[in-house]
Amino acid sequence: MTGWLLALQAIVTREALRFVQQRGRFVAALVRPLVWLLVFAAGFRAALGLSIIPPYQTYITYEVYIVPGLCGMILLFNGMQGSLSLVYDREMGSMRLLLTSPLPRGWLLFCKLLGGTAISILQAYAFLAIAALFDIRMPAMGYVSVLPALLLAGLMLGALGLALSSFIRQLENFAGVMNFVIFPMFFLSSALYPLWKMAESSPLLRDICAVNPFTHAVEMIRFALYMRFEPLSIAVTLGATAGFLALALWGYDPARGMMTRKG
Amino acid sequence: MNGLEISDLGFSYGQKRALDGVSLSVEPGAFCALLGPNGAGKSTLFGLLTRLFTTREGTIRVAGHDIAREPRAALARMGVVFQQQTLDLDLSVRRNLTYFAALHGLGGREAASRIDAALEKLDMGERANERARDLNGGHRRRTEIARALIHKPSVLLLDEPTVGLDVASRTSIVEHVHGLAQDEGLTILWATHLTDEVRGGDRLVVLHRGRVLADGTAAAIAGGETLSDRFLALTEKAA
């Protein structure tokens, strides 16, 4: 068992070291949600009236509403960034090195996923801290209770990135991921507007948002920030994580021959 | 047997046949050069040997372990130097090797002493703390060879390891790896398309269009000719 843990530690450390060396990436990952929070949300504050919906017990400002969605955005972008770095790793060969370890391939991929998620969580906390500096605060205990939600949501989006990386043939195709995965997932969710608001304009769009696993990840984070447990969101996020992981394992199955494309 | 045994291996990319009935066995402690022009199937063979992908045609045994049935045992006995550079350029040589050691379940003092020994073997001891990016091509390759030795494999696979290196670095790496077979008893499979990397006494397998064209000692295959001429004649005749 120690061999497994050693590999976990080494893979997570490698991800962390790479992240530290790419400070630009850290800043970019923070600037994006902060622009949404401090510019977009300020502009929309007046336009969007929010009624009291769970988990909120009083009227809230729009800035408060979109904080969980922006945490989700950080996890989503990082998950996709992880996918990009996996495609890069594959083209550069370090993925080959990883996969020739005698440890089970599923475990190696899981370690990689956990490393990426740990970094996403750090960024989400950095974002929450900056938001708090701007007086957009959650209950103090909410910062603790949100941790498992961030972990699960991070794993789900990381697993999605992992699955996608096994199907993307070249780095050049990554722009497609932006257009067909990140944007629809983010905009067709409850990250920026509550579902009832969406239903007012289009019931169909609302239904799409309701089945989007990202919506459930965001809702799980939203409820967890208020120390509330949202069983449906947690179940959907867990299910989607398992599904994406299975897809990633299938994608990286040597018998399926993902690596043959570079052969 | 402790060496490498490949029997009746076949693989296709869709309609394209990349390997067809490839069989070869390398005795423990032997240096075997796998010579083939570009597109001969060398990289496909390495992909299968390292289990990056699998096939249902034929078997591969590494140090006696069937890679299809006991993949983890087979991978544990195998060291690999890929054609592509696989170092983390922003990390030091030692960190690169520590990462790899952990992937093989080695940590702490044991990993550190094995890393030191492997680096010494390749004359890279003094560069342990340099960033991989600051090394020249030859030293990066040596680092990768040292890395492939940390877990004390019995079979070492090298896929065109001298590509892009200058003559001095190439000669020195060829020399080092021959030494690993002679002195340490490692089984070596060295894929190349350069005939000057093969010595007369080496075991030689010529691969062309996915098939084995010749198998024997390099001197016997060359006959009276230079290996380069013989290789050209063999591959042209097959074409």
Chai-1 contact restraints between the chains, C-beta under 6 A:
chainA,res_idxA,chainB,res_idxB,connection_type,confidence,min_distance_angstrom,max_distance_angstrom,comment,restraint_id
A,G3,B,G105,contact,1.0,0.0,6.0,A-B,restraint_1
A,L6,B,A102,contact,1.0,0.0,6.0,A-B,restraint_2
A,L6,B,G105,contact,1.0,0.0,6.0,A-B,restraint_3
A,L6,B,G107,contact,1.0,0.0,6.0,A-B,restraint_4
A,A7,B,A102,contact,1.0,0.0,6.0,A-B,restraint_5
A,A7,B,L103,contact,1.0,0.0,6.0,A-B,restraint_6
A,A10,B,Y99,contact,1.0,0.0,6.0,A-B,restraint_7
A,A10,B,A102,contact,1.0,0.0,6.0,A-B,restraint_8
A,R14,B,Y99,contact,1.0,0.0,6.0,A-B,restraint_9
A,Q21,B,D90,contact,1.0,0.0,6.0,A-B,restraint_10
A,G93,B,F82,contact,1.0,0.0,6.0,A-B,restraint_11
A,G93,B,Q84,contact,1.0,0.0,6.0,A-B,restraint_12
A,G93,B,T86,contact,1.0,0.0,6.0,A-B,restraint_13
A,S94,B,T86,contact,1.0,0.0,6.0,A-B,restraint_14
A,R96,B,F82,contact,1.0,0.0,6.0,A-B,restraint_15
A,L97,B,T86,contact,1.0,0.0,6.0,A-B,restraint_16
A,T100,B,T50,contact,1.0,0.0,6.0,A-B,restraint_17
A,T100,B,L75,contact,1.0,0.0,6.0,A-B,restraint_18
A,T100,B,V80,contact,1.0,0.0,6.0,A-B,restraint_19
A,S101,B,L103,contact,1.0,0.0,6.0,A-B,restraint_20
A,P102,B,R72,contact,1.0,0.0,6.0,A-B,restraint_21
A,P102,B,L75,contact,1.0,0.0,6.0,A-B,restraint_22
A,P102,B,A76,contact,1.0,0.0,6.0,A-B,restraint_23
A,P254,B,R51,contact,1.0,0.0,6.0,A-B,restraint_24
A,P254,B,F53,contact,1.0,0.0,6.0,A-B,restraint_25
A,P254,B,T54,contact,1.0,0.0,6.0,A-B,restraint_26
A,A255,B,T54,contact,1.0,0.0,6.0,A-B,restraint_27
A,G257,B,F53,contact,1.0,0.0,6.0,A-B,restraint_28
A,M259,B,L52,contact,1.0,0.0,6.0,A-B,restraint_29
A,M259,B,F53,contact,1.0,0.0,6.0,A-B,restraint_30
A,T260,B,F53,contact,1.0,0.0,6.0,A-B,restraint_31
A,G263,B,S43,contact,1.0,0.0,6.0,A-B,restraint_32
A,G263,B,T44,contact,1.0,0.0,6.0,A-B,restraint_33
A,G263,B,G47,contact,1.0,0.0,6.0,A-B,restraint_34
